[in-house]
């Protein structure tokens, strides 16, 4: 999986603070077979859990996908705003 991510030119976000080595990825042995969880801050500032994963790399990929999804949405909105501004002239 990590090799595929690198082939696509993406890079999982490392973290020195996290024991898993990845940003927003936490380990919790209580989750059994899927002990790696992704926790991010939602738009309201509250913690949002994106899911439980078998490996830290899978969880980091989910975090990256969430981050890029937000970036894509903001980019689409900015483009739509630009088109509206041009159309209003």
N, C-alpha and C positions, 0 to 999 in steps of 0.2 A: 504494500500500500504506500509506504513512504517513498519507494522508488518511483511509483506511478505519479505521485504528487510532484516529485522533483523533475520527472520527464515533462510534465506539463508546465514547468517553469514556476511552480508555486513553492513556497517555503513555509513549513509549519512554524508557528511563532514560539521560539524558546523562552524560557523564564528561569531566572536564577532563584527566584523566591519560591517557586513551586517544587515540591518534592518529586513531582512527576517529570519535571524538565520542560513542561509546556505551559503556556499562558492559559489560565482559566480552567485547567484540568486538575482535578483533585482525586485522591485515592481514598476509598472507603471500603475496607474488607467486609463490612456488613452487607455489601451488595453482592456477595458471592461470586458467581461466574462473570459478572460484569461490574468490576469494582471501580472503574474509572469514570468519573462524572465530569460534565462540562457545566460550569456555572458562570454566567455573565450578568452584567447589569442591564436591566431592561430600560426602556425609554423613561420610565417613571422613577428610575433609580433603585428599584427593588431587584433582588437577586432572582434570576430566572435559570432554571435547570433545563439544559438542552437534551439531556439523556444520559444513559449509562452504557458503557462500552467495554469490550473485552480487553482492549489494549489502550495504552496511553496515546499511541499514534492515531488510532481511530478517533479517540476523543478530541485530539488536537485538530484532526481534519474537520470534525463537526464544528469546532470553534472557528476555524478558518472559513468554512462555508458560511457560517452565520455572519462573520465579519464582512466577507465579500458580498454576501447578499444585501447587507445594509448599505454597503458602498454602491452596489449596482442600483439599488432603489433610490439613493440620494442622487446618483448621476442621472437616472431617468427623469427624476423630478426636476432637476436643474435644466435638463434639455427641454422638457415640456414647458418650463417657465420661460426659457429663451424663445421658444417658438411662439408662445402666447404674446410675448413682448414685441416680437417682429410683426405678428399678425395685427396687433393693435395700432401699429403706426399708420 
